[in-house]
Amino acid sequence: MSTRPPLITTPLTDDLLRGALELERTANGLLPHRLPARARAQNTDGQLAMAEAQPSGVRVVLRTRATRVELDTLPTKRVYVGAPPRPDGAYDLLVDGRLVGRAGVNGGNTLTIDMSAGTAETRPGPVGTVHFGGLSADMKDVEIWLPHNETTELVALRTDAPVDPVPVADRAVWLHHGSSISQGSDAASPTTTWPALAASLGGVELVNLGFAGSALLDPFTARALRDTPADLISVKAGINLVNTDVMRLRAFTPAVHGFLDTVREGHPTTPLLVVSPILCPIHETTPGPSAPDHSALSEGRLSFSAAGDPAETAAGKLTLRTIRHELARIVAQRAAEDPHLHLLDGRELYGEADSVDLPLPDALHPDAATHRRIGERFARLAFRAGGPLAVAGDRRRSAVARGGAG
């Protein structure tokens, strides 16, 4: 007969989650969102709707003596027609800040995407459970980082000892916005995306508003940044503006100014770092849009190519070189009156030499080793003493990192 104590079910509430801007109650449980309801209501793009509901940087955080922890979730797994199967989303377990486990969840919904036909279909599936056992019976802080690339509804939390919320720590909150690279595309797990690695090395609390395919200077995203408490802010812009081909230089410049103006309405003196694009050879001098490489798909690989015409840059079509040059000019202009505004050239995170050493596997996204390199470099360049996001001693951890404050 088993002598293990019965598991206790604890309601999943705001004070047990960090990194989400809002929690939506669904028929199954709770769905973490990284954009508030007002922003979601103004969005008409399915790509952004999917990306913001994928909980990159969102984690369940609790204090407990439990030796077993179980979390029921309903993930939505993506399948791309003609491409290799994607690995299931990973759940990382941290105990007192140290990674001690990684697991996945069986079941879940399946979203099948046909990029050639431009179609998507969802097939419903069952709730699954991620199990972590063999933990010390000592009092400890436990974090379960949710998959950065799977929509994840939280259904139930069970432990073999009572749990409490973790008190707010005296750490600065870093609010970051960017593209799929910032969300963590092709990273190995949620704690090994480059922003999560940088946050760990920098000793800050991450709120990650990296949205795959959707760093497009949307006004509702700027307002979300404006309204989110933060001690440090970074905005990484460029690649999505090229690979979606949504605007030309004439629109880009005032859009950047407007985006930064809006952020500054809520954070007038907060250190704000603008990060230009990392190197992406296919779009350095060739504008978008990006297109699936059909020859690669025929071989069972997912890769991309640039479908634009370099000659059109004279008429204002955007390339990464154009964007870097204009971002540098804009930041220099604004910094004359805004001493807390800074620029980081993305090629300092991943540049020419890196592209030889660690080429982008699909021509757009870094792999796991490159995420680590970018995260380590960002921490060294941005969070170091005297750096643009150096943490001052009197900064305090903002309330939003505790979870889904609406």
DRENDO-1510 file (C-alpha; in Angstrom, 1 decimal, always signed):
<recs>
REC; n; res; u; v; w
REC; 1; MET; +0.0; +0.0; +0.0 .
REC; 2; SER; +1.3; +3.4; -0.9 .
REC; 3; THR; +2.3; +5.7; +2.0 .
REC; 4; ARG; +2.6; +8.8; -0.2 .
REC; 5; PRO; +0.4; +11.6; +0.9 .
REC; 6; PRO; -2.6; +12.5; -1.3 .
REC; 7; LEU; -2.1; +15.3; -3.7 .
REC; 8; ILE; -3.6; +18.7; -2.9 .
REC; 9; THR; -5.3; +20.7; -5.6 .
REC; 10; THR; -4.6; +24.4; -5.4 .
REC; 11; PRO; -6.6; +26.9; -7.5 .
REC; 12; LEU; -4.5; +28.7; -10.1 .
REC; 13; THR; -4.8; +32.4; -9.3 .
REC; 14; ASP; -3.0; +35.6; -10.3 .
REC; 15; ASP; -0.6; +35.5; -7.4 .
REC; 16; LEU; +0.8; +32.1; -8.6 .
REC; 17; LEU; +1.7; +33.4; -12.1 .
REC; 18; ARG; +4.3; +35.8; -13.4 .
REC; 19; GLY; +5.1; +37.2; -16.8 .
REC; 20; ALA; +1.5; +37.4; -18.1 .
REC; 21; LEU; -0.4; +40.7; -18.6 .
REC; 22; GLU; -3.8; +39.1; -18.3 .
REC; 23; LEU; -5.5; +35.8; -17.5 .
REC; 24; GLU; -8.6; +34.7; -19.4 .
REC; 25; ARG; -10.9; +32.2; -17.8 .
REC; 26; THR; -11.9; +29.5; -20.3 .
REC; 27; ALA; -14.1; +26.4; -20.3 .
REC; 28; ASN; -10.9; +24.4; -19.4 .
REC; 29; GLY; -9.2; +26.8; -16.9 .
REC; 30; LEU; -6.9; +29.8; -17.4 .
REC; 31; LEU; -5.3; +31.1; -20.6 .
REC; 32; PRO; -2.4; +33.4; -20.0 .
REC; 33; HIS; -2.2; +36.4; -22.4 .
REC; 34; ARG; +0.7; +38.6; -23.1 .
REC; 35; LEU; -1.5; +41.4; -24.5 .
REC; 36; PRO; -4.4; +42.9; -22.6 .
REC; 37; ALA; -8.0; +42.5; -23.8 .
REC; 38; ARG; -8.2; +46.0; -25.2 .
REC; 39; ALA; -5.2; +45.3; -27.5 .
REC; 40; ARG; -6.5; +41.9; -28.5 .
REC; 41; ALA; -9.9; +43.5; -29.5 .
REC; 42; GLN; -8.1; +45.8; -31.9 .
REC; 43; ASN; -6.0; +43.1; -33.5 .
REC; 44; THR; -7.3; +41.3; -36.7 .
REC; 45; ASP; -4.2; +39.2; -37.4 .
REC; 46; GLY; -4.4; +35.5; -36.6 .
REC; 47; GLN; -0.6; +35.3; -36.4 .
REC; 48; LEU; -0.4; +37.8; -33.5 .
REC; 49; ALA; -3.5; +36.3; -31.8 .
REC; 50; MET; -1.6; +32.9; -31.8 .
REC; 51; ALA; +1.7; +34.4; -30.7 .
REC; 52; GLU; +0.5; +36.5; -27.8 .
REC; 53; ALA; -1.4; +33.5; -26.3 .
REC; 54; GLN; +1.8; +31.4; -26.4 .
REC; 55; PRO; +3.2; +32.0; -22.9 .
REC; 56; SER; +6.8; +32.9; -23.5 .
REC; 57; GLY; +8.3; +34.0; -20.2 .
REC; 58; VAL; +5.2; +33.0; -18.3 .
REC; 59; ARG; +5.7; +30.8; -15.3 .
REC; 60; VAL; +3.8; +29.3; -12.3 .
REC; 61; VAL; +5.7; +30.3; -9.1 .
REC; 62; LEU; +5.1; +28.9; -5.7 .
REC; 63; ARG; +6.7; +28.3; -2.3 .
REC; 64; THR; +6.3; +24.8; -0.9 .
REC; 65; ARG; +7.7; +21.7; +0.8 .
REC; 66; ALA; +6.2; +19.5; -1.9 .
REC; 67; THR; +8.2; +16.6; -3.3 .
REC; 68; ARG; +5.8; +16.1; -6.2 .
REC; 69; VAL; +4.2; +18.7; -8.5 .
REC; 70; GLU; +1.7; +18.1; -11.3 .
REC; 71; LEU; +0.3; +20.6; -13.7 .
REC; 72; ASP; -2.7; +19.8; -16.0 .
REC; 73; THR; -2.6; +21.8; -19.2 .
REC; 74; LEU; -4.3; +21.9; -22.6 .
REC; 75; PRO; -1.6; +22.8; -25.1 .
REC; 76; THR; -2.2; +23.6; -28.8 .
REC; 77; LYS; +0.6; +22.0; -30.8 .
REC; 78; ARG; +1.4; +23.2; -34.4 .
REC; 79; VAL; +2.0; +21.0; -37.4 .
REC; 80; TYR; +3.3; +22.6; -40.7 .
REC; 81; VAL; +2.3; +20.7; -43.8 .
REC; 82; GLY; +5.3; +19.3; -45.6 .
REC; 83; ALA; +7.7; +20.3; -42.8 .
REC; 84; PRO; +9.4; +18.0; -40.2 .
REC; 85; PRO; +7.4; +17.5; -37.0 .
REC; 86; ARG; +8.0; +20.1; -34.4 .
REC; 87; PRO; +9.1; +19.0; -30.9 .
REC; 88; ASP; +6.5; +19.2; -28.2 .
REC; 89; GLY; +6.6; +22.3; -26.0 .
REC; 90; ALA; +8.9; +22.0; -23.0 .
REC; 91; TYR; +8.1; +22.8; -19.3 .
REC; 92; ASP; +11.2; +23.8; -17.3 .
REC; 93; LEU; +11.3; +23.3; -13.6 .
REC; 94; LEU; +13.4; +25.6; -11.5 .
REC; 95; VAL; +14.0; +25.1; -7.8 .
REC; 96; ASP; +15.4; +28.2; -6.0 .
REC; 97; GLY; +16.4; +29.5; -9.4 .
REC; 98; ARG; +18.2; +26.4; -10.6 .
REC; 99; LEU; +17.0; +24.2; -13.5 .
REC; 100; VAL; +16.3; +20.7; -12.1 .
REC; 101; GLY; +13.8; +19.3; -14.6 .
REC; 102; ARG; +12.3; +19.4; -18.0 .
REC; 103; ALA; +9.2; +17.6; -19.3 .
REC; 104; GLY; +6.5; +17.7; -21.8 .
REC; 105; VAL; +2.7; +17.1; -22.0 .
REC; 106; ASN; +1.0; +14.5; -24.1 .
REC; 107; GLY; -2.4; +15.2; -25.8 .
REC; 108; GLY; -3.6; +18.7; -26.5 .
REC; 109; ASN; -5.1; +20.3; -29.5 .
REC; 110; THR; -3.4; +20.2; -32.9 .
REC; 111; LEU; -3.2; +23.2; -35.2 .
REC; 112; THR; -2.3; +22.2; -38.8 .
REC; 113; ILE; -0.9; +25.0; -40.9 .
REC; 114; ASP; -0.4; +24.9; -44.7 .
REC; 115; MET; +1.8; +27.8; -45.5 .
REC; 116; SER; +1.6; +27.2; -49.2 .
REC; 117; ALA; -2.2; +27.3; -49.2 .
REC; 118; GLY; -2.5; +29.8; -46.4 .
REC; 119; THR; -4.9; +27.7; -44.4 .
REC; 120; ALA; -5.1; +26.5; -40.8 .
REC; 121; GLU; -7.2; +23.9; -39.1 .
REC; 122; THR; -7.5; +23.0; -35.4 .
REC; 123; ARG; -8.3; +19.5; -34.2 .
REC; 124; PRO; -9.3; +19.2; -30.5 .
REC; 125; GLY; -7.5; +16.9; -28.1 .
REC; 126; PRO; -7.4; +15.9; -24.4 .
REC; 127; VAL; -5.8; +17.6; -21.4 .
REC; 128; GLY; -2.4; +16.4; -20.5 .
REC; 129; THR; -0.3; +16.4; -17.3 .
REC; 130; VAL; +3.3; +17.4; -16.7 .
REC; 131; HIS; +4.8; +15.5; -13.7 .
REC; 132; PHE; +7.8; +16.5; -11.6 .
REC; 133; GLY; +8.9; +14.3; -8.6 .
REC; 134; GLY; +11.8; +13.5; -6.4 .
REC; 135; LEU; +12.0; +17.1; -5.0 .
REC; 136; SER; +13.5; +17.9; -1.7 .
REC; 137; ALA; +11.0; +18.2; +1.2 .
REC; 138; ASP; +12.7; +21.4; +2.3 .
REC; 139; MET; +10.9; +24.7; +1.9 .
REC; 140; LYS; +11.8; +26.1; -1.6 .
REC; 141; ASP; +10.7; +28.3; -4.4 .
REC; 142; VAL; +9.4; +26.3; -7.4 .
REC; 143; GLU; +8.9; +27.8; -10.9 .
REC; 144; ILE; +7.3; +25.9; -13.8 .
REC; 145; TRP; +8.1; +27.9; -17.0 .
REC; 146; LEU; +5.5; +27.3; -19.6 .
REC; 147; PRO; +6.3; +26.5; -23.3 .
REC; 148; HIS; +7.3; +29.5; -25.2 .
REC; 149; ASN; +5.9; +28.3; -28.4 .
REC; 150; GLU; +2.6; +26.5; -27.6 .
REC; 151; THR; -0.7; +28.1; -26.5 .
REC; 152; THR; -1.2; +26.6; -23.1 .
REC; 153; GLU; -4.4; +26.6; -21.0 .
REC; 154; LEU; -3.8; +25.9; -17.3 .
REC; 155; VAL; -6.3; +23.4; -15.9 .
REC; 156; ALA; -5.1; +22.2; -12.5 .
REC; 157; LEU; -2.2; +22.3; -10.1 .
REC; 158; ARG; -1.6; +19.5; -7.6 .
REC; 159; THR; +1.2; +19.0; -5.0 .
REC; 160; ASP; +1.8; +16.7; -2.1 .
REC; 161; ALA; +2.2; +19.6; +0.3 .
REC; 162; PRO; +0.5; +23.0; +0.6 .
REC; 163; VAL; +1.7; +25.9; -1.5 .
REC; 164; ASP; +1.9; +29.6; -1.0 .
REC; 165; PRO; +2.6; +32.5; -3.3 .
REC; 166; VAL; +6.3; +33.7; -3.4 .
REC; 167; PRO; +6.7; +37.1; -1.9 .
REC; 168; VAL; +7.6; +39.9; -4.3 .
REC; 169; ALA; +11.4; +40.0; -4.7 .
REC; 170; ASP; +13.6; +43.1; -4.8 .
REC; 171; ARG; +14.5; +42.7; -8.4 .
REC; 172; ALA; +14.0; +45.1; -11.4 .
REC; 173; VAL; +11.4; +44.2; -14.0 .
REC; 174; TRP; +12.7; +44.1; -17.5 .
REC; 175; LEU; +9.9; +44.6; -20.1 .
REC; 176; HIS; +11.0; +43.5; -23.6 .
REC; 177; HIS; +9.3; +43.6; -27.0 .
REC; 178; GLY; +10.4; +41.9; -30.2 .
REC; 179; SER; +9.8; +39.3; -32.9 .
REC; 180; SER; +9.8; +35.5; -33.0 .
REC; 181; ILE; +13.5; +35.6; -32.1 .
REC; 182; SER; +12.6; +37.4; -28.9 .
REC; 183; GLN; +9.6; +35.0; -28.3 .
REC; 184; GLY; +12.1; +32.2; -28.5 .
REC; 185; SER; +11.6; +30.5; -31.9 .
REC; 186; ASP; +13.9; +27.5; -32.2 .
REC; 187; ALA; +15.2; +27.8; -28.6 .
REC; 188; ALA; +15.5; +24.5; -26.7 .
REC; 189; SER; +13.1; +25.4; -23.9 .
REC; 190; PRO; +11.4; +28.3; -22.2 .
REC; 191; THR; +14.3; +29.2; -19.9 .
REC; 192; THR; +16.8; +29.0; -22.8 .
REC; 193; THR; +15.2; +31.7; -25.0 .
REC; 194; TRP; +17.7; +34.5; -25.3 .
REC; 195; PRO; +15.6; +36.9; -23.2 .
REC; 196; ALA; +15.1; +34.3; -20.4 .
REC; 197; LEU; +18.9; +33.6; -20.4 .
REC; 198; ALA; +19.7; +37.4; -20.4 .
REC; 199; ALA; +17.3; +38.0; -17.6 .
REC; 200; SER; +18.8; +35.2; -15.5 .
REC; 201; LEU; +22.3; +36.5; -16.1 .
REC; 202; GLY; +21.2; +40.1; -15.4 .
REC; 203; GLY; +19.3; +39.3; -12.2 .
REC; 204; VAL; +16.1; +40.8; -13.5 .
REC; 205; GLU; +12.5; +39.7; -13.8 .
REC; 206; LEU; +11.4; +39.2; -17.4 .
REC; 207; VAL; +8.1; +40.2; -18.9 .
REC; 208; ASN; +8.5; +39.1; -22.5 .
REC; 209; LEU; +6.3; +40.7; -25.2 .
REC; 210; GLY; +8.1; +39.1; -28.1 .
REC; 211; PHE; +5.5; +38.1; -30.7 .
REC; 212; ALA; +6.3; +35.8; -33.5 .
REC; 213; GLY; +5.9; +37.6; -36.9 .
REC; 214; SER; +4.2; +40.5; -35.1 .
REC; 215; ALA; +6.8; +43.1; -34.0 .
REC; 216; LEU; +5.2; +45.6; -36.4 .
REC; 217; LEU; +5.0; +48.9; -34.4 .
REC; 218; ASP; +1.3; +48.3; -33.7 .
REC; 219; PRO; -0.1; +51.2; -31.6 .
REC; 220; PHE; -1.9; +48.8; -29.3 .
REC; 221; THR; +1.4; +47.0; -28.6 .
REC; 222; ALA; +2.9; +50.4; -27.7 .
REC; 223; ARG; +0.1; +51.1; -25.4 .
REC; 224; ALA; +0.6; +47.7; -23.7 .
REC; 225; LEU; +4.2; +48.6; -23.1 .
REC; 226; ARG; +3.1; +52.1; -21.9 .
REC; 227; ASP; +0.7; +50.6; -19.4 .
REC; 228; THR; +2.8; +47.8; -18.0 .
REC; 229; PRO; +4.9; +48.6; -14.9 .
REC; 230; ALA; +8.6; +48.2; -15.6 .
REC; 231; ASP; +12.0; +49.3; -14.4 .
REC; 232; LEU; +13.8; +48.6; -17.7 .
REC; 233; ILE; +12.4; +48.5; -21.2 .
REC; 234; SER; +13.8; +47.3; -24.6 .
REC; 235; VAL; +12.3; +47.3; -28.0 .
REC; 236; LYS; +13.8; +45.2; -30.8 .
REC; 237; ALA; +12.4; +46.1; -34.2 .
REC; 238; GLY; +13.1; +45.4; -37.8 .
REC; 239; ILE; +12.9; +41.8; -39.1 .
REC; 240; ASN; +9.1; +41.5; -39.1 .
REC; 241; LEU; +8.8; +44.9; -40.8 .
REC; 242; VAL; +10.9; +43.5; -43.7 .
REC; 243; ASN; +9.6; +39.9; -43.9 .
REC; 244; THR; +5.9; +41.0; -43.8 .
REC; 245; ASP; +6.6; +43.9; -46.2 .
REC; 246; VAL; +4.0; +46.0; -44.4 .
REC; 247; MET; +5.4; +49.5; -44.9 .
REC; 248; ARG; +8.0; +51.6; -46.6 .
REC; 249; LEU; +10.5; +54.1; -45.2 .
REC; 250; ARG; +8.1; +56.9; -45.4 .
REC; 251; ALA; +5.8; +55.2; -42.9 .
REC; 252; PHE; +8.5; +53.5; -40.9 .
REC; 253; THR; +10.1; +56.7; -39.5 .
REC; 254; PRO; +7.0; +58.3; -38.1 .
REC; 255; ALA; +5.8; +54.9; -36.9 .
REC; 256; VAL; +9.0; +54.4; -34.8 .
REC; 257; HIS; +8.6; +57.9; -33.4 .
REC; 258; GLY; +5.0; +57.3; -32.5 .
REC; 259; PHE; +5.7; +54.0; -30.9 .
REC; 260; LEU; +8.4; +55.5; -28.7 .
REC; 261; ASP; +6.3; +58.5; -27.9 .
REC; 262; THR; +3.5; +56.2; -26.6 .
REC; 263; VAL; +6.0; +54.1; -24.5 .
REC; 264; ARG; +7.3; +57.4; -23.0 .
REC; 265; GLU; +3.8; +58.5; -22.0 .
REC; 266; GLY; +3.9; +55.8; -19.3 .
REC; 267; HIS; +7.6; +55.6; -18.7 .
REC; 268; PRO; +9.0; +59.1; -19.2 .
REC; 269; THR; +12.4; +58.4; -17.6 .
REC; 270; THR; +12.7; +54.6; -17.6 .
REC; 271; PRO; +15.9; +53.3; -19.3 .
REC; 272; LEU; +14.7; +52.4; -22.8 .
REC; 273; LEU; +16.9; +50.5; -25.2 .
REC; 274; VAL; +16.1; +50.3; -28.9 .
REC; 275; VAL; +17.7; +47.2; -30.5 .
REC; 276; SER; +18.1; +47.0; -34.2 .
REC; 277; PRO; +18.0; +43.7; -36.1 .
REC; 278; ILE; +20.5; +40.9; -35.7 .
REC; 279; LEU; +22.2; +39.9; -39.0 .
REC; 280; CYS; +19.9; +38.0; -41.4 .
REC; 281; PRO; +21.7; +37.5; -44.7 .
REC; 282; ILE; +18.7; +37.0; -46.9 .
REC; 283; HIS; +17.3; +40.4; -45.9 .
REC; 284; GLU; +20.3; +42.6; -45.4 .
REC; 285; THR; +20.0; +44.2; -48.9 .
REC; 286; THR; +16.9; +42.3; -50.2 .
REC; 287; PRO; +13.5; +43.5; -49.1 .
REC; 288; GLY; +10.6; +41.3; -48.2 .
REC; 289; PRO; +8.4; +39.6; -48.0 .
REC; 290; SER; +9.9; +36.4; -46.8 .
REC; 291; ALA; +8.6; +33.3; -48.4 .
REC; 292; PRO; +8.7; +29.6; -47.7 .
REC; 293; ASP; +11.5; +27.9; -49.7 .
REC; 294; HIS; +9.5; +25.3; -51.7 .
REC; 295; SER; +12.5; +23.3; -52.7 .
REC; 296; ALA; +13.3; +22.9; -49.0 .
REC; 297; LEU; +9.7; +21.9; -48.2 .
REC; 298; SER; +9.9; +19.2; -50.9 .
REC; 299; GLU; +12.9; +17.8; -49.0 .
REC; 300; GLY; +11.0; +17.9; -45.7 .
REC; 301; ARG; +12.8; +21.0; -44.4 .
REC; 302; LEU; +11.5; +24.4; -43.4 .
REC; 303; SER; +13.4; +27.3; -44.8 .
REC; 304; PHE; +12.8; +30.8; -46.1 .
REC; 305; SER; +14.0; +33.1; -48.8 .
REC; 306; ALA; +13.6; +36.8; -49.6 .
REC; 307; ALA; +11.0; +37.4; -52.3 .
REC; 308; GLY; +11.5; +41.2; -52.7 .
REC; 309; ASP; +13.5; +43.0; -55.4 .
REC; 310; PRO; +16.6; +44.9; -54.2 .
REC; 311; ALA; +16.0; +47.6; -56.9 .
REC; 312; GLU; +12.9; +48.6; -55.0 .
REC; 313; THR; +14.9; +49.9; -52.0 .
REC; 314; ALA; +15.3; +53.1; -54.0 .
REC; 315; ALA; +11.5; +53.6; -53.7 .
REC; 316; GLY; +11.6; +53.1; -50.0 .
REC; 317; LYS; +11.1; +49.3; -49.5 .
REC; 318; LEU; +12.8; +48.2; -46.3 .
REC; 319; THR; +15.8; +46.1; -45.8 .
REC; 320; LEU; +17.6; +45.4; -42.6 .
REC; 321; ARG; +20.5; +47.7; -43.5 .
REC; 322; THR; +18.0; +50.5; -44.2 .
REC; 323; ILE; +16.3; +49.9; -40.8 .
REC; 324; ARG; +19.5; +49.9; -38.8 .
REC; 325; HIS; +20.6; +53.1; -40.4 .
REC; 326; GLU; +17.2; +54.8; -39.7 .
REC; 327; LEU; +16.9; +53.5; -36.2 .
REC; 328; ALA; +20.4; +54.9; -35.4 .
REC; 329; ARG; +19.4; +58.3; -36.8 .
REC; 330; ILE; +16.1; +58.3; -34.9 .
REC; 331; VAL; +17.6; +57.4; -31.6 .
REC; 332; ALA; +20.4; +59.9; -31.9 .
REC; 333; GLN; +17.9; +62.6; -32.7 .
REC; 334; ARG; +15.7; +61.7; -29.7 .
REC; 335; ALA; +18.5; +61.1; -27.3 .
REC; 336; ALA; +19.5; +64.8; -27.5 .
REC; 337; GLU; +16.4; +65.4; -25.3 .
REC; 338; ASP; +16.0; +61.9; -23.8 .
REC; 339; PRO; +19.1; +60.9; -21.9 .
REC; 340; HIS; +17.6; +57.6; -20.9 .
REC; 341; LEU; +17.2; +56.4; -24.5 .
REC; 342; HIS; +19.8; +54.2; -26.0 .
REC; 343; LEU; +20.6; +52.1; -29.1 .
REC; 344; LEU; +22.1; +48.6; -29.4 .
REC; 345; ASP; +23.1; +47.5; -32.9 .
REC; 346; GLY; +21.7; +44.0; -33.2 .
REC; 347; ARG; +24.9; +42.8; -35.1 .
REC; 348; GLU; +26.7; +43.1; -31.7 .
REC; 349; LEU; +24.4; +40.2; -30.6 .
REC; 350; TYR; +24.8; +38.2; -33.9 .
REC; 351; GLY; +26.9; +39.5; -36.8 .
REC; 352; GLU; +28.9; +38.4; -39.7 .
REC; 353; ALA; +31.3; +36.1; -37.9 .
REC; 354; ASP; +28.5; +34.5; -36.0 .
REC; 355; SER; +26.6; +33.7; -39.3 .
REC; 356; VAL; +29.6; +31.7; -40.4 .
REC; 357; ASP; +30.0; +29.9; -37.1 .
REC; 358; LEU; +26.3; +29.5; -36.3 .
REC; 359; PRO; +24.2; +30.0; -39.5 .
REC; 360; LEU; +20.5; +30.5; -39.1 .
REC; 361; PRO; +19.1; +27.0; -39.8 .
REC; 362; ASP; +16.0; +28.2; -41.7 .
REC; 363; ALA; +17.6; +31.5; -42.8 .
REC; 364; LEU; +15.5; +33.5; -40.3 .
REC; 365; HIS; +15.6; +32.0; -36.8 .
REC; 366; PRO; +18.6; +31.2; -34.5 .
REC; 367; ASP; +19.0; +27.8; -33.1 .
REC; 368; ALA; +19.5; +26.9; -29.4 .
REC; 369; ALA; +23.3; +27.6; -29.3 .
REC; 370; THR; +22.7; +31.0; -31.0 .
REC; 371; HIS; +20.0; +31.9; -28.4 .
REC; 372; ARG; +22.6; +31.3; -25.7 .
REC; 373; ARG; +25.1; +33.4; -27.5 .
REC; 374; ILE; +22.7; +36.3; -28.0 .
REC; 375; GLY; +21.4; +36.1; -24.4 .
REC; 376; GLU; +24.9; +36.1; -22.9 .
REC; 377; ARG; +25.9; +39.0; -25.1 .
REC; 378; PHE; +22.8; +41.0; -24.4 .
REC; 379; ALA; +23.3; +40.6; -20.6 .
REC; 380; ARG; +27.0; +41.7; -20.9 .
REC; 381; LEU; +26.2; +44.7; -23.1 .
REC; 382; ALA; +22.9; +45.9; -21.6 .
REC; 383; PHE; +22.9; +44.9; -17.9 .
REC; 384; ARG; +26.6; +45.5; -17.0 .
REC; 385; ALA; +27.5; +48.3; -14.7 .
REC; 386; GLY; +27.2; +51.5; -16.7 .
REC; 387; GLY; +25.3; +49.7; -19.4 .
REC; 388; PRO; +22.0; +51.1; -20.8 .
REC; 389; LEU; +19.9; +48.8; -18.7 .
REC; 390; ALA; +22.2; +48.7; -15.6 .
REC; 391; VAL; +20.1; +48.0; -12.5 .
REC; 392; ALA; +20.1; +50.9; -10.0 .
REC; 393; GLY; +20.1; +49.9; -6.4 .
REC; 394; ASP; +16.8; +51.7; -5.6 .
REC; 395; ARG; +14.7; +49.9; -8.3 .
REC; 396; ARG; +12.0; +47.6; -7.0 .
REC; 397; ARG; +10.3; +44.7; -8.6 .
REC; 398; SER; +7.1; +45.9; -10.4 .
REC; 399; ALA; +3.8; +44.3; -9.6 .
REC; 400; VAL; +3.1; +43.0; -13.1 .
REC; 401; ALA; +5.7; +40.3; -12.8 .
REC; 402; ARG; +3.5; +38.6; -10.2 .
REC; 403; GLY; +1.1; +37.6; -12.9 .
REC; 404; GLY; -2.2; +38.4; -14.6 .
REC; 405; ALA; -3.1; +41.8; -13.3 .
REC; 406; GLY; -5.7; +42.9; -15.8 .
</recs>
